[in-house]
């Protein structure tokens, strides 16, 4: 039973969080990061962050939460389940479909969580008259290490948070407060000898357990990376168009996770692994309309179309050549270049030669010219 006013407030915060649909909540001290800052620095020094320059730019702030709030006393971590009601791995066999990561099929979680975090923050501010701030991936904060320190779960060998109750399917939000709450016991690692998440990775993105090389990660390549996808990753991408759930979905702890209760996070018809044929037809306006309010929209039409072209090239479905062919003169050179590759994967030699002689002479971008020349050489060698 709660005793002191701060204990009663802690109890009230938990009750409010549950009423707002959060699946878990925990309290941690600001200095509870352990060796996470050192591991993060090693991650940066190895270049494993790829082109995510903001991680390096804000490294010092990320390793010291007091830089975000000078009078910080407690970090409150909250989790909301987005567990899918089907196994995401099943969709890998549907080569005519564009796989979208489970987290991105519903409304943007930033919008869903932040408003509710602010409600809890207002409760804290009223009762303590102290500073309070809320974050949902919007500040350089080590959410996963703090979530482990607060007892929500542990960082598994795939570097994502794993919960004994919710598996690998938790969105995280943070409340920083000047109020001093008693920290909750941290969670310990329960991965044991299991390495399912490491072994399933199609691009070998884990140099070792608990280490991720983002430059090889399909989630990074399809969402964060803006350039031309390297050839070595195109076939392993399969039909994954936005993110990759493989290492999350295979985790044995998911057997304890119930499907997400928050309806706003559940998959929409428009985003639930749409047909590739439809995705390839979207111009910018149609793309924005289809993915409005979802995380997919923030990545943009050109990048998603690039990914859909790779999935089309991997599909084995020559009926998609019409849609692919329409993108051979797309305004975006990255889209054009990958369209060349996708066309070469599905077209017969004579069919490819016709488009080669039609488009190559007028191509202004050297990277796309290289794609044409590489594809032509392989087409000729295959004859």
SULHU-V376283 format. One record per helix or strand. SS is the DSSP state (a for helix, b for strand). FROM is the first residue (numbers start at 1). LEN is the number of residues. If there is no record, write none. Layout:
ss={SS,SS}
from={FROM,FROM}
len={LEN,LEN}
This chain:
ss={a,b,a,a,a,a,b,a,b,b,a,a,b,a,b,b,b,b,a,b,b,a,a,a,b,a,a,a,b,a,a,a,a,a,a,a,a}
from={5,24,36,53,59,65,74,88,97,99,102,109,132,143,154,161,167,170,196,208,211,214,218,231,240,246,252,263,275,276,284,295,301,318,333,349,366}
len={15,5,10,5,5,3,8,6,1,2,3,20,4,7,2,3,1,8,5,1,1,3,7,7,3,4,5,3,1,4,7,5,15,9,14,14,17}
